[in-house]
Amino acid sequence: MDKFHEMTAFVAVVESGGFSAATRRIGGAQSSVSKAVGALEKRLGVQLFHRSTRSVTLTDHGRRYYERTKPLLEELEQADGELMNTALDISGPVRIATSSTFGRLQVLPLIPELLARYPKIQLDLHLSDGVSDLLADGVDLAIRISPVQHSDAVIKRVATTSLVCVGARRYFEQHGTPLRPEDLVHHNCLIYNNMTDWHFSGPQGNFSVSVSGNLSSNTVETILSAVRAGVGIGMFNRASLVGEFQHPDIVTVLDTFIVASRDISLVWPRRRFIPARLRVVTEFFAAQLAEKI
């Protein structure tokens, strides 16, 4: 039987004045308390209580054992309390890096709840479409929607988002709707980060189409805004189509030809010791992003 349970039952009987009262104090069946105390006496090889039909009193051995056991249990209770208080009182800086559009649309809305749970955490949120060097930039946690390879980092995939090809209804009304990926060569395709080869899948396997247009940018948000304005067609992660970009005027095309997806991953530097504040922030985003996306 567990030694801690034996000692807890013993102390409860001493302080409650009997086995029935001890059972009410710690819960469970009276037989469980009796068995625990009996197992303790058997293990120690001494009698701890004088038992009668009316009362239970300590023997000399029992009194000495109680005087030594009670402080130990109090110290264990205090240690538990200190750890629980630490969990409720997590504080300190956490630097997070993520892409501009995904950060604004998916990460930023989660920040109020995170800070409500852990009000003493000091978040430093960096939004950039560039990929950070975690250690050089002092980043504690990066949230990425792209293949991540970093020998000095821990990578945790938390969700997956598909790719979509999108345009505004008014654009398609003026220029027609592409029915096959090859039709894109006749359309104004908006280029993000010099990605001019868009990838598709068909009966013959995977293939790419070289596209071009009159607008390119290094930020997803610029391209998304131009798509909504009816300038042209863009290709994005579906996770970006939220908020103002989840608009009835924005529609997807060529869905049956797109099977590619992107992992949404949490990335943090590989360390022997992970601060509690970083651990709870990582667990928070892992759960919330998996549920949200």
Summary of the structure (lengths in Angstrom):
residues: 293
radius of gyration: 31.4
end to end distance: 46.7
largest distance: 98.2
contacts: 851
relative contact order: 0.14
helix: 45%
strand: 26%
